[in-house]
Amino acid sequence: MEQNPSADQGFEVTRGLDDKATRRRQSAFARRKSSAVVEETAAIVEAHTLNDADRRLAEMGYTQVYKREFSWLSTFSFALSVSGLFASVSTTFIYPYEAGGASSAVWCWLISGFGCYCIALSVAELVSAYPTSGGLYFTCKYLAPADWVPEISWLCGWLNLLGQIAGAASTEYGCAQLLLAAVSMAGDFNGYVPTDRQTVGVMAAFTMLHGALNSLNTAALEKMTKTYVIFHIAVLFSCCVALLAMCDYKHTSSYTWTTVVNNSGWSPTGWSFLFGFLSASWTMTDYDATAHIAEEIKNPEIKAPWSIALALGFTWIGGWLFTIVLAYCSGDPTHTLKNVVDQPVAQIFYDVIGRNGGIFFTVAACFVLNFTAMTAIQAGARTIWAYSRDEMLPLSRVWYKINKKTDTPVYAVWLFAISCMLINLIGLGSYIAISAIFNLTAIALDWSYCIPIICKMLYGKFERGPFHLGWASLPINIWAVCWTTFVTIIYVMPTIRPVTAQNMNYVVVLMAAVAIFAIGYWYAAGRYYYIGPRVKTQLIMGVTGEEEKAHSSGGSSDEKRDLGAVP
């Protein structure tokens, strides 16, 4: 049986990183006036004064800052809201439907959903072992070789942050598109057609609203979040029932499950069929969003991973069933795809349920996507705050500040929200360019998860938490990485042929830009001040014999992982 490292070994790792940091700070560049957080002496805390969650956080080197308000219901609701199942399927159904018709949508969701769920389970396992606001970025501290922790966590961190910003920006833009689609539907799609300026304007209003709501305290955010899951499931169920009950021209099962209708222009049809994977892959992403609020969750090592696993499992199966309903009720592909607002699901609502019902469910989808945007900004702000705690970002001392009234990182919230708005301003000049940014979301996020998963498999340093996959861990991890590699090829291809400047997929250019930025910024500045996740707290294990005995009898595995703790 593999032995866990002792506290002394933990000190050796920490001291090694600190020595490397000292050598880096000796350079002329590092002696310049820096925007990083002012170096602080690690806080000393006694183990017996902390609850289990705060003690585990202290063992990982951090002091508890937030109030732990999130319960089982609100944590699960948060995890489910990130996918925005009903709205996300509604806005991405066009890709499989255009690529191969109803059968592509049905089969590709099932297959792609399994690959995505393997990633989600792999992420949940890591979150259970290392529950901090840094998410998967932080796990590199324990999974990667000590000498490479700064470089690997730097790359993983930037991929994750940029992916989150692009994802939240696309969600805000989608909110605007759905609301304006409902307005266009009110005129029977014959009068009002939204312009790019109007879409960007509505997007900015939504983003400001979500930024303001995320500036509230954690208790208020928890109350808003836990109501989401009930509304979402109710809308999803009622929409499926309404479509099945009111559609008079359902496709046959033979057509829905076996007939491939290639409207993409790609040849052979089998290749076109593969673009159906995009809907599930874009919906089932941002798996570690729940991890970024781990420091606001009670018992995060249990609730966070189980919420991820259950919410993504529901998204996989629920999304597949909703896709099947849409496929049966989709009508003539040529007619459905010619929707003037490029929202074929809105056209299905309009054709099957009528104008009023169509408006209701389109607005409901907009409402669901607003919850997705809310949680995305909350997770993104906590990510910025966590990175600033480790002195990774420029002006870290600003983004790390906690508002005294709300006990939340308000500056980080608005940095994230404004970044989303600035990205979406590109839509004023080129929808093609902004679409490429949106496409970057799943690629950047999924690879930010695969980096620590690969480290886990290669270096054997992983110490599992309460939620673990047992013997299935390795095969699930392997398939998660293989699936991500495969689907990345699909992500970068244009979905329509013949390829023109208007329909070209420029995401490969953005991928190169992100890589150049992360690597270039590392060599230009990051390597002189960034040493990876830092130790801000040292835990004193000096409790009485009776207290230690009582804690040990509780079955906690914390004693096995006292990295950085002071004996």
C-alpha positions, 0 to 999 in steps of 0.5 A: 500500500502506498504511503502518504507523505508526512508533514516533514516531506510537505515542508520539503516540497514547500521549502523547495518551491520557496527557494526557487521563488527566491532565486527568481526574485533575485533577477533584475526584472523581479526587483522592479515595482510589481503589481503582485500581492504584497508578500505576507507571512503565513497565518498560523492556525490551530487545528482544533479551532477549525471544522473539518472543511476549514482544517482541510483548506488550512492543510492545503495552505489557505485561510477560510475567507468566505462564509460556507452558505451553500447546502446540498440543494443549492450546490446541486442547483449551481452545478446544474445551472452551469450547463443550462440544459434547456437553453443550451440544447435550444441554442446548439440544436442547429449544429447536429440538425444541420450536419445530419438531421434528426438522427445525428442529433439523437445519436451524437448526443448520446455518444458525446454525452458519455465522453463528456460525462467521463470528463465530469467524473474525472473532474469530480474525483479531483475536486473531492481530493482538493476542494479549493476555489482554484479548482483544477488549476490548484490540483497541479500543486499536488499532481505535477512534479514539484519542479514543474508546478509553476509552469504546468499550473500557469498553463492550466490556469490561463486555459481555464480562465480564458475558457471561462471568460469566453464561455460566460461571454457566449452565454450573455450573448445567447441570452440576448439572442433568445430574448430578441428571438421571442420579440421577433416571434411576436411579429410572426418572424415577418417584421422585426429582425434583430441587428448586431447592435441591438443584440450587443446592447441587450447583452451588455444590459444582461451582463451588468445585471448579472454583475450587480447580482453577483456583488451581493453576499454569499447568502443571497446568492445561495438563496437565488441559486437553489430556486433555479433547479426547480424552475429548470426541471419544470420548464424542461418537463412541460416543454417536452409534454407540450411538444409531444401532445401538440405536434400533429406531424411527428416523424416516424421512429425510422426517420428519427433514428436512422435517416441522415439528412446532410445539410452541411455540404460536407462529404462524405455524409459520415464526416458531416454526421460527426458535427452532431457531437458539438451540441452535447460537448458545448452544453456539458462543459465548465465541469469545475465551476462548482469547484470554484465555489468550494470555499462557500460550500459546507462539506465541499469534499463531498457535496461539490463532487457529488453535485458535479456527478449528479448534475452532469448525469442529469444533463446527459440523460435529460438533454438526450431525452429533450433532443429526442423530443425535438427530433420527432417534432422538428418537421421539414429540415429545410423549413426549420433551418431557414428561421430568420433569427438562426434559432431552429428550436424557436421555429419548432416552438412556433410551429408546434405550440403556436406563437404564444406558447413559442414566446413563453418557452423561448423566454423561459430558455432566456431565463434559464440561460440567465441563471447560467450566466449568473453562476458563470460569473460567480465561478469566474470571479472566484477563479480570479480571486483564487489566482490573485491569492497565488499572485498569478495575475497582474494587479493581484492585490486589487482582485484579491480584495474582499468587500467588507459589507458582502464578504465577496470579491466585488472587484473580481466580479466586475473584472470578469463581467467587463471582460465578457462585455469587451469580448462581445463588443467584437460582435459589432464588427464581425459575428464570425470573429465572436463565434470563433471566441465562443468556440474556444470555450469548450477547447480551453476548458476541457484541456485545462481539465485534461492537464491535471488528469494526465498528471494524475495518471503519469506521476502517481501522486494523487491521494483520493478524497471521499468521492472516488471512482475506485478501479474505474478511475484509470479507464475513465481518466483515459477515455476522458483524455482520448475523447477530448483529443478526438472532439477537439478535431471536430471543434476546429473544423468549419461546420459548413461547406463550401468554406468561405470567409463568412463561415470559416471556423477561426478557432484554430487561430484563437487557440494559437493566440492563447498558447502564444499569450500564455507561453509568451507572458510566462517567459516575459514576466510570469517566471520571475514572480509566479511559483505556483499555488502558495502557502498562506496558512500553516496549520498547528496540529498541537491539540490535546490527546483527547481532542486528537483521539476524538477527531481520529475516531470520526473517520477523517482522512485529513491526518493523511494529508498534512502537506504544509502543516506544522506538527 
